[in-house]
Structure formats: C-alpha cells, structure tokens
Amino acid sequence: MRFAAFLTLVTFANLSFAQQPVAPTDAKSPEDERKSFKLPDGFVAQLVAAEPQFAPWPFGGTPKTPGIQKPIQLAFDAKGRLWVTTSYHYPFAAPKGEESDKLFVLSDFGDDGLAKKIEVFDDKLNIPIGILPLPDCKSCIVSSAGEILKLTDTDGDGKADTREVLFTGFGFKDTHGMYNSFAYLPDGWVYACHGFSNESRVKGKDGHEVHMQSGNTFRFRPDGSRIEIYTRGQVNPFGMTVDPWFNLYTADCHSKPITQLIKGAYYDSFGKPHDGLGYAPHVTHHDHGSTGLCGLTWYDADQFPDQWKGCTFLGNVVTNRINADKIEWKGSTPVAKELPDFLSSGDPWFRPSDIKLGPDGALYVSDFYNKIIGHYEVDLKHPGRDKSRGRVWRIVWQGKDGKASPPKMPFADLTKETPEKLVELTGSKNITTRLMATRALIERGKETLPVVKEAFKKPRDMTDRQFIDLVWVVTRLEFDKQAAFLDNAHEAAISTDYIFLLNRATQTRPIDPHAAVAFDKFPRNVRKKYENPTPGQSINPLPERIKEQARAERIRVDAQLEAPFRYTHDIADLTSIIVRALPEDVGLRHAARISLRNVLADPDTQGDLVWALKLFIAKKGQDVAVLDDVFLGVPTAYAGWWLSERLKAGTLDPAFAERAYQHVGRYGCDCHRQQAWVAAQDITDGRSRIGMMQALRRGVASAGASFAPSDLARLTRTVQGGLTAADDGVVLGSLQLAATIDYDVAPAALELVTNPKRSEAVRLAAFAAVEKQPKDKLLPACSDIVKDATSPPALREKALPILAASTKLLDLILLKDLLKTAPHRQGVLIATGLASSKEGTAHLFAAVQTGNASARLLQEKAVLDRLKATNADKWEARVKELTAGLPSADARIAALLKQRGDGFKKAKIDLDAGKKLFGTTCANCHQLGGQGAKVGPQLDGIGNRGVERIMEDVLDPNRNVDHAFYTTTLELKDGRQLSGLLRVEGKTLILIDPQAKETRVSEADVDKKRTSPLSPMPSDIAEKLKPQEFYHLIGYLADQRQK
C-alpha cells in the first residue's frame, strides 16, 4: 500500500506540469519534442511536416513551401496525399474579406515519414476544420466559419480556383466547437459532427432545413442537395471514425470519450432532454482523465501487430497523450476496454487534435502544438496562445529489433487504376484503402460493373469485407436490379455481414419492395447456414455464432432505420428482437426501440396502426411491455390512446406510470386526458396520486393546452385535501398542483410558512406559493420568520428581501438591527432590499455609518445596481464616503484566493471527506465520475486545471463563464423574477436554480427575458464551508485527473 501511494504521488508529480492550463515550458524543436514521446516497444514517431523555422529538408535544394502552421484535421485522398486544415485566425474568426487560413496538401512521403512536397491548395479560409478530399482528387469539401465549401482546381496547378458554397448558416460564435470531422461512406452521405454551444440553421438545395444547437451529428450529400440530422446530443463531438461494419463512432470531450452512433438516437448533454426512449448507450465507461478528447480512429490494418486490430486511438490534448482502447463486443454492442496510453509526451505543448489511419497502415497525427489548449479555461487573448507552430507526425511499427519494413502506400493514383486493380484493393487489409477503392469504383460509374460482377462468380476467393464493399458498388450503380442480385448473394455469401449493404442505402428513390423481401430472408438464412452446412463449410463456435446472430439482427434494424417507408407488420418483428436481445446488448435494443418508434409514429402507417395494436392488446408479457416503453418516444395521439388504456388497467410500474401520465398529458387527445385524470383520481396512496397528477399536469402544460372543467374540479378537490394532510410529501405536491390552477392557497400556505412543526421543504414551498401575493399580506409572516432565530436560513433568505422592500418604519428598524448579526450572504439580501426604496436607502446608509452593518455591503454589485435604480439623493457620494479606504471587491477575492491557496499547501487533505462534500455541495449541478447531475459543466478530469484554477472557479464563479451557462432571468407578468439556467420543452420554460431545483413557467406568462454573463453557481462556498472542509473539497477535485 505504501508503494502504491508513493507511485500515485510520483504519477501526479509527472502529470501536474503537463496538465496546467498554460504550459510552464517553452516550445521545443520538433526533434526535441519527438524525443519526449513514449511509445510501446517497437513503435517510432516520425516527423511528416513542421512549422517553417524547423521544417527539415534533407533532400537538397529548397522546398516550394517551407512548412505548415497550426494543423487541425487530416484526410487522405485517392492519390495517397494528406490534406491538412490549419488556422492562424483561431480563436477569433476573421472579418469577412480578411480570411487567410490555409489548406495544405502533403505528398511524396519518404521512408522516414517526411513529406517531400507541401502545397497550399487554398489560402482564403476562416478557421477551417473539417476536410474531405473528393474521389476525383481535383476538389475537396472543407468547412470555413459559417459555411461548407467545395473547392476545385480546374486547371491542374494544385491550387483551388473555383469555390461553391454547399451549405451556409452554421454558427461559429464558439470557434473551438464548430462542425468538423467529415466521413464519406459508400452510401453517398458525408457524415459530420456539430460542436459545442453553436446554433445552426442550414438548408440543402432541396429546401429541407435542419436546426442544431450544440452537440449533434449530421450528414449531407456532397453536391449540397440535402442535409439531415443523424443523431441528437453529445456535448462537443470532435472526431469521427468508422469500423469494418460501417458503424460510425465519435469522440466527445464532455460526455464520454467514444460513442457509437445510432441513427435517430439522443445522447446525453448538458441539461438537454431525450426523445422519451432514454439516452443511447456509450462505448466507454471511463473518461481517460480528460474533457479534451478528439481525433478518434479505428485501427483495421496490418502495419501494426495483430493485437492492435480492433483498437481505437484518441487524441488527448489536455494530458498530452494518445489514449488507446480495445473494443470488445457484447452481442452487437461495442464496449471499450481501457488500455495503457499508446503515446505519452513529456512536452506539455503536444496537442494531438486529429488522428487518421493512412493507406500505408501508419497512424498520422495532427499536433496543434501550443502552450495553451483550453478555450474557456484561459483568456482567448492570452499572449501565450501560439500562432506559428504545428507538426504532423507518423507513428509506425519498426519492430522490436528495428528491422520491420517501412510502410508503403499501396497505390499511386486510384483515379488512374484499372477496375481490376480497384476490385483487388477492396480486398485490402486496410480499411482506409478499402473505402477509397470502393468510392473510386462508384465514382468511375457503370463501366466498372462487369469487372465487379465477375468477382462475384468466385465469392470464396473474396474476403468478408471485400464482399460487403463490392455489394455496395452494385447497389449504388444498379439500384433497380438490387433485388435479383441480393437473392443470388444470399446463396453465395461467405459472411452474414454483406447484408449491411442495405444499411444507409441510397435514398434517391424508395427501396425496391422485392429487395425488401430478399432482405427479410436474411435472419432465416443465418440459421439455415448452421442447421445445414454445405460440405467443407466451417462453423464458428457457439459464442461467435451468438455474436454473429446479434450482429445480423443489428444490421437488420439499422437497415430499417434507413428505410424510406415502413410497415405495421414490422411491429411484431422489432418487438421480438427487443425481447430476445441479450441483456448486455444495449445497442441492439436501443436501435430496435428507435426503429419501432419510427413505425408507430409514421403518418403513413396510421391507417393500419389501430388494427395492428389491437392484436397486441390481447397479448400479455414482455411484448406488450416493450410497446409501453417505446410509446413514450412517440409524439402522437396514438401514443396517448395506448398509454391511457394501459394506465386505466392500473398494472404499470409507478416510476414508468409517472412518465406515461406526462406523455398522455402532452400528446393525448382530450378523451385520453380525461381517462388519465380518472385513473389518477382512483389511486389510493396520497403521494402516488399527487405525483401522477403532477406528471399529467406537466404534460398538459408542455402542450400549451388548458384543463377541461371536470379536470379542474378534480384538481381543486385534490389540492384542498392535500394542503391539510399530515404527510409532507402530499402537502408539497398539493402546493405544486395549486400553482397550475386558479386556486387561492394563501390562507393555508401562510399558515404552513409560519408553522415551525412543518419541514423546511414544506415551508419553503408554501412561501413560493404566496410570493406573488401583495407584499402587505406577506409582511406579518416575513416578520415572524426573521424574528424567530430557529427559522431555517433558506426561509429567512426568502423573507428578508420582501421585508427589506417595506417602507414601514418598524420593518426598517427591525432590518437595520438584523444587519448587526446577519451573515454576509443574508446581509446582501437585506441591503439589496433596503436599497429598493429611498426610505430604505437612508436606513442602510445609517446602519453602515454607525457600524451596525459592514461597508463591504456597499461594494456588492446587486446592492449597487439597486441603489442606481432607486437613485436616492447623492447616493454615489455616500457610497464613496462610506467605503473609503476599503479594498475593492476584486482585491478581496484576490486576498481570499491567496489566503486559501496558502492554507491548502499546509492542509492535510482527506479525499474521502472531499468526495462526500462534493456530493452535498456540488453534485446537485455537476457530474463527476458518473455521479451527480448534468446541470452545469461536467467535471471529469477537472484536476488537470490545477489547484489555482479550481480555486478561482469555486471562489469567483463569475470570472470565466461559458456562454452555455449564462444566467437567464425571467420577469413574469405577475411581477415575480426567476433566475437560473434555461431549458425549453415545447411551450414551457424551465429554469434550474443553483440547487438544481426546476421551476416551470408557461411561455405565455413571461413578460421579459434577459441573459447575463453571470454564473448561476453560488459564490459563497467559502462562507458555507469551514476552511478545512474547503481544503478537502479542493483536494478531491484536484485529484480527479488521469492516473
């Protein structure tokens, strides 16, 4: 144990300097940086390109272009050239007409990896990130702030001379979270990531518009004809890769490192809701100790030893590493097993922003080489942000004896290769080469079909992957003949995976119904292959057969997700798949649930839907339960009908029933809501009855609907009885329900507020219920609360501002006396209230002058803002007089930071105590290690910021506020003001306060809405925690880094 503790300390010592927001070292030369890399035995990093002052050139003469700067993302083309987006402008987009960022093309790689030729394809871009060279090698698709462009070299001089705007309307206010990572698959779609914070509204040439806010993935046609949402959610996806089965994966810095994309799925993000089906599963359940992961790539090649096949590599720009994971399969669901770091760097400037598998089998790494990588953690204008350096590396297997052959490009120019050679290359062991050859065959057109079809005459001579890729070619080029081809392919197949051709098949016209019939044979053919093997056919062992069957069903489901039309008879098939899926095959189940939801929600199936569903009503068991669950994701009245029938039966699990009531309220017709109200009224348990009515009410409010008279009568009776119940849970629910109807709770609520025998939660809720009453009616209760020393502090803080706004002399005298003993936080509330009137302002100044109140109160922004609004006579002069000689508010914070920083260095830290304090102080808004809520920023890897920055974030939360977490203030038509983080659900606005409490407000009740660059996070942690508790908490947070 002592040795383990020592090892941990050594590890932290080694990591701490590399993970500071601003690297404490100077830049290294490329050679010195390379020497700092640590790789597994047998691997070596080679320099491909570097910034001009260090660009090595051992070939004699002078290169045309001496080097590159600030590389971001990479992509190979059909000539084996490497395209590199770079940006001098980052982090500020250039004004229109001043764009000068460059797109480089690197080629002619030596055995040592060095690019002998570096060309500038375009030099008028604006923070380009995503790059896709097109199969003709004359043009490319590239992002440039706000747009996706197609650049073309029409005269063959290696420079773009025409540009076409394919799409515009992308947001770019957050330049580190823009759209990125273009992946072109054989289905004819280009897949891409949409990054953090930005909001985009983009149309294709067909007029179809998509709206994206913050993390999403999307796809588009390379001719600009259409753009579509692919998945919703994730926080900041940056990096995309594909596996041998054409599954797509993204790297995400803030939710989980690796996510497999399921079409139509929702992934967790900051405070964003899912679609009713829950969030889709992630591939990783670890975080690699960072919130800066990017550049994901899947290794499927033979230049590395076999053990690396099926591994993924991630760039970790915060910890200066390349992380590795081995993908294992639970049925058809990939699960990442964390491996030791593939590369670690002793140079804290190493920033691996992208990683690509080259056609030669080597890994190519874009190194944004920079002293600073954090976008929000460090001032964007910090002089340490480097503008001139950048490297591209190649990682190769040299063998432990150093004698392995250097990697070679398997082709010179696919645009000039014969169809026979292209078919041969689709059998490559390298997925990058296979995809390029497949795209080249498709690009070449129908002239390649005779050679491709000839290959199918000898299917046993083809590899599994080659079979799949060539089927793609046939179905893309002869779509109308795919049915016959599929029928034949069933008999010839050497693997089940070829059927994936129908996944993401071209959407230019509906899938041939005959092809769908052939496709339906697939699962039966899989079973038949095992029941009646042909002579000489090898049969995989049982675990592999189970995995293959699961993958076959996943492929079937994925194909149905892409189908342009749906049938009600799919309900039974999909339900069966969900029921029989392995418990751990969460990806298959979620994909099938989405597909089933699509059938149930498809307007073209509605005519047959009732008939199809009635067949299920008579059934019992898992099948019906599956439909219950999926209907929560169906936003139609049919869902309201089904769920209201199930609620009427009274057999649903309470937790599920609550969600069902809300769904009926939001999407059901009036008759369905009536049935649900009756079902809720019949629940005998008081808490459950209130809970279900609340859920139903939330749904009705989200729909912007009103209550029927009979429903209102039921609610009124429930509230009347609930307000006097002995059970606090029933009282709380009744108060919440009362807020949604025209029912005067004031008499009962005021009694609850002043009743010391009631719980704090009930008294606070009762107070909230009467806050919009005339203030004169509240003053007696507020006075009683603040006079009673046993009143809960939170209740006192509610009462103080109302009492402080009074102009009655006795109230003002009481408040002035309270200022003598009130803690600073409550003192600010009192002072703010007193400053709301000229009479109160006079008492406030008098209290400060006589020493009965701290002059520091007059430096608080809230108090000063209120004094300015009241504009009492000579108030500014009085503030200046009374605060003379006091240090500024900024100076106080600086002093507090120094005091706590010095104390932390001497303190003995208890990490367990810190973890508990995180749970009670922070976890209501922040998630760390999978624990806590995702209201505010996720804190995995927060220790990488260093103790000083963590203390700044905790003690001065308004210093660095992410745009996504600005405070929103709503001024309601009834005079109330509510503040917090804003979320929108239909016509309901939801504000989340620092305690993670949600307040729902109808859009129609809002008079004004404003956003301020202030954090909702409380700034009084130093007051709430004792110094030693504070040190435990900071110590625990600082410990949360990669170990």
Residue, then its C-alpha position, 0 to 999 in steps of 0.5 A: m500500500r505504501f508503494a502504491a501511494f508513493l507511485t500515485l504521488v510520483t504519477f501526479a508529480n509527472l502529470s501536474f506540469a503537463q496538465q496546467p492550463v498554460a504550459p510552464t515550458d517553452a516550445k521545443s524543436p520538433e526533434d526535441e519534442r519527438k524525443s519526449f514521446k513514449l511509445p510501446d516497444g517497437f513503435v517510432a514517431q516520425l516527423v511528416a511536416a513542421e512549422p517553417q523555422f524547423a521544417p527539415w529538408p534533407f533532400g537538397g535544394t529548397p522546398k516550394t513551401p517551407g512548412i505548415q502552421k497550426p494543423i487541425q484535421l487530416a484526410f487522405d485522398a485517392k492519390g495517397r496525399l494528406w490534406v491538412t486544415t490549419s488556422y492562424h485566425y483561431p480563436f477569433a474568426a476573421p472579418k469577412g474579406e480578411e480570411s487567410d487560413k490555409l489548406f495544405v496538401l502533403s505528398d511524396f512521403g519518404d521512408d522516414g515519414l517526411a513529406k517531400k512536397i507541401e502545397v497550399f491548395d487554398d489560402k482564403l479560409n476562416i478557421p477551417i476544420g473539417i476536410l474531405p478530399l473528393p474521389d476525383c482528387k481535383s476538389c475537396i469539401v472543407s468547412s470555413a466559419g459559417e459555411i461548407l465549401k467545395l473547392t476545385d482546381t480546374d486547371g491542374d496547378g494544385k491550387a483551388d480556383t473555383r469555390e461553391v458554397l454547399f451549405t451556409g448558416f452554421g454558427f461559429k460564435d464558439t470557434h473551438g466547437m464548430y462542425n468538423s470531422f467529415a466521413y464519406l461512406p459508400d452510401g453517398w452521405v458525408y457524415a459530420c459532427h456539430g460542436f459545442s454551444n453553436e446554433s445552426r440553421v442550414k438548408g440543402k438545395d432541396g429546401h429541407e432545413v435542419h436546426m442544431q444547437s450544440g452537440n449533434t451529428f449530421r450528414f449531407r450529400p456532397d453536391g449540397s442537395r440535402i442535409e439531415i440530422y443523424t443523431r441528437g446530443q453529445v456535448n462537443p463531438f470532435g472526431m469521427t471514425v468508422d469500423p469494418w461494419f460501417n458503424l460510425y463512432t465519435a469522440d466527445c470531450h464532455s460526455k464520454p470519450i467514444t460513442q457509437l452512433i445510432k441513427g435517430a438516437y439522443y445522447d446525453s448533454f448538458g441539461k438537454p432532454h431525450d426523445g422519451l426512449g432514454y439516452a443511447p448507450h456509450v462505448t466507454h465507461h471511463d473518461h481517460g482523465s480528460t474533457g479534451l478528447c478528439g481525433l478518434t480512429w479505428y485501427d483495421a490494418d496490418q502495419f501494426p501487430d495483430q493485437w492492435k486490430g480492433c483498437t481505437f486511438l484518441g487524441n488527448v490534448v489536455t494530458n498530452r497523450i494518445n489514449a488507446d482502447k480495445i473494443e470488445w463486443k457484447g452481442s452487437t454492442p461495442v464496449a471499450k476496454e481501457l488500455p495503457d496510453f499508446l503515446s505519452s509526451g513529456d512536452p506539455w505543448f503536444r496537442p494531438s487534435d486529429i488522428k487518421l489511419g493512412p493507406d500505408g497502415a501508419l497512424y498520422v497525427s495532427d499536433f496543434y502544438n501550443k502552450i495553451i489548449g483550453h478555450y474557456e479555461v484561459d483568456l482567448k487573448h492570452p499572449g501565450r496562445d501560439k500562432s506559428r507552430g504545428r507538426v504532423w507526425r507518423i507513428v509506425w511499427q519498426g519492430k522490436d529489433g528495428k528491422a520491420s519494413p517501412p510502410k508503403m502506400p499501396f497505390a499511386d493514383l486510384t483515379k488512374e487504376t484499372p477496375e481490376k486493380l480497384v476490385e483487388l484493393t477492396g480486398s485490402k487489409n486496410i480499411t482506409t484503402r478499402l473505402m477509397a477503392t470502393r468510392a473510386l469504383i462508384e465514382r468511375g460509374k457503370e463501366t466498372l460493373p462487369v469487372v465487379k460482377e465477375a468477382f462475384k462468380k468466385p465469392r470464396d476467393m473474396t474476403d468478408r469485407q471485400f464482399i460487403d464493399l463490392v455489394w455496395v458498388v452494385t447497389r449504388l450503380e444498379f439500384d433497380k436490379q438490387a433485388a435479383f442480385l441480393d437473392n443470388a448473394h444470399e446463396a453465395a455469401i461467405s459472411t452474414d455481414y454483406i447484408f449491411l449493404l442495405n444499411r444507409a442505402t441510397q435514398t434517391r428513390p424508395i427501396d425496391p419492395h422485392a429487395a425488401v423481401a430478399f432482405d427479410k430472408f436474411p435472419r432465416n438464412v443465418r440459421k439455415k447456414y448452421e442447421n445445414p452446412t454445405p460440405g467443407q463449410s466451417i462453423n464458428p463456435l457457439p459464442e461467435r455464432i451468438k455474436e454473429q446472430a446479434r450482429a445480423e439482427r443489428i444490421r437488420v434494424d439499422a437497415q430499417l432505420e434507413a428505410p424510406f417507408r415502413y410497415t405495421h407488420d414490422i411491429a411484431d418483428l422489432t418487438s421480438i428482437i427487443v425481447r430476445a436481445l441479450p441483456e448486455d446488448v444495449g445497442l441492439r435494443h436501443a436501435a430496435r426501440i428507435s426503429l419501432r418508434n419510427v413505425l408507430a409514429d409514421p403518418d403513413t402507417q396510421g391507417d393500419l396502426v389501430w388494427a395492428l395494436k389491437l392484436f397486441i392488446a390481447k397479448k400479455g408479457q414482455d411484448v406488450a411491455v416493450l410497446d409501453d416503453v417505446f410509446l413514450g418516444v412517440p409524439t402522437a395521439y396514438a401514443g396517448w390512446w395506448l398509454s391511457e388504456r394501459l394506465k386505466a388497467g392500473t398494472l404499470d410500474p409507478a416510476f414508468a406510470e409517472r412518465a406515461y401520465q406526462h406523455v398522455g398529458r402532452y400528446g393525448c387527445d382530450c378523451h385520453r386526458q380525461q381517462a388519465w385524470v380518472a385513473a389518477q383520481d382512483i389511486t389510493d396512496g396520497r403521494s402516488r396520486i399527487g405525483m401522477m397528477q403532477a406528471l399529467r399536469r406537466g404534460v398538459a402544460s408542455a402542450g400549451a393546452s388548458f384543463a377541461p372543467s371536470d379536470l379542474a374540479r378534480l384538481t381543486r378537490t385534490v389540492q384542498g385535501g392535500l394542503t391539510a394532510a399530515d404527510d409532507g410529501v402530499v402537502l408539497g405536491s398539493l402546493q405544486l398542483a395549486a400553482t397550475i390552477d386558479y386556486d387561492v392557497a394563501p390562507a393555508a400556505l401562510e399558515l404552513v410558512t409560519n408553522p415551525k412543526r412543518s419541514e423546511a421543504v414544506r415551508l419553503a414551498a408554501f412561501a413560493a406559493v404566496e410570493k406573488q401575493p401583495k407584499d402587505k399580506l406577506l409582511p406579518a409572516c416575513s416578520d415572524i420568520v426573521k424574528d424567530a432565530t430557529s427559522p431555517p436560513a433558506l426561509r429567512e433568505k426568502a423573507l428578508p428581501i420582501l421585508a427589506a422592500s417595506t417602507k414601514l418604519l418598524d420593518l426598517i428598524l427591525l432590518k437595520d438591527l438584523l444587519k448587526t448579526a446577519p451573515h454576509r450572504q443574508g446581509v446582501l439580501i437585506a441591503t439589496g432590499l433596503a436599497s429598493s426604496k429611498e426610505g430604505t436607502a437612508h436606513l442602510f446608509a445609517a446602519v453602515q455609518t454607525g457600524n451596525a452593518s459592514a461597508r463591504l455591503l456597499q461594494e456588492k454589485a446587486v446592492l449597487d445596481r439597486l441603489k442606481a435604480t432607486n437613485a436616492d439623493k447623492w447616493e454615489a457620494r455616500v457610497k464613496e464616503l462610506t467605503a473609503g479606504l476599503p479594498s475593492a471587491d476584486a482585491r478581496i477575492a484576490a486576498l481570499l484566493k491567496q489566503r486559501g491557496d496558502g492554507f491548502k499547501k499546509a492542509k492535510i487533505d482527506l479525499d474521502a471527506g472531499k468526495k462526500l462534500f462534493g456530493t452535498t455541495c456540488a453534485n446537485c449541478h455537476q457530474l463527476g465520475g458518473q455521479g451527480a447531475k448534468v446541470g452545469p459543466q461536467l467535471d471529469g478530469i477537472g484536476n488537470r486545471g490545477v489547484e489555482r484554477i479550481m480555486e478561482d472557479v469555486l471562489d469567483p464563479n463569475r470570472n470565466v463563464d461559458h456562454a452555455f451557462y449564462t444566467t437567464t432571468l425571467e420577469l413574469k407578468d405577475g411581477r415575480q423574477l426567476s433566475g437560473l439556467l434555461r431549458v425549453e420543452g415545447k411551450t414551457l420554460i424551465l429554469i434550474d436554480p443553483q440547487a438544481k431545483e426546476t421551476r416551470v413557467s408557461e411561455a405565455d406568462v413571461d413578460k421579459k427575458r434577459t441573459s447575463p454573463l453571470s454564473p448561476m453557481p453560488s459564490d459563497i462556498a467559502e462562507k458555507l464551508k469551514p476552511q478545512e472542509f474547503y481544503h478537502l473539497i479542493g483536494y478531491l477535485a484536484d485529484q480527479r485527473q488521469k492516473 
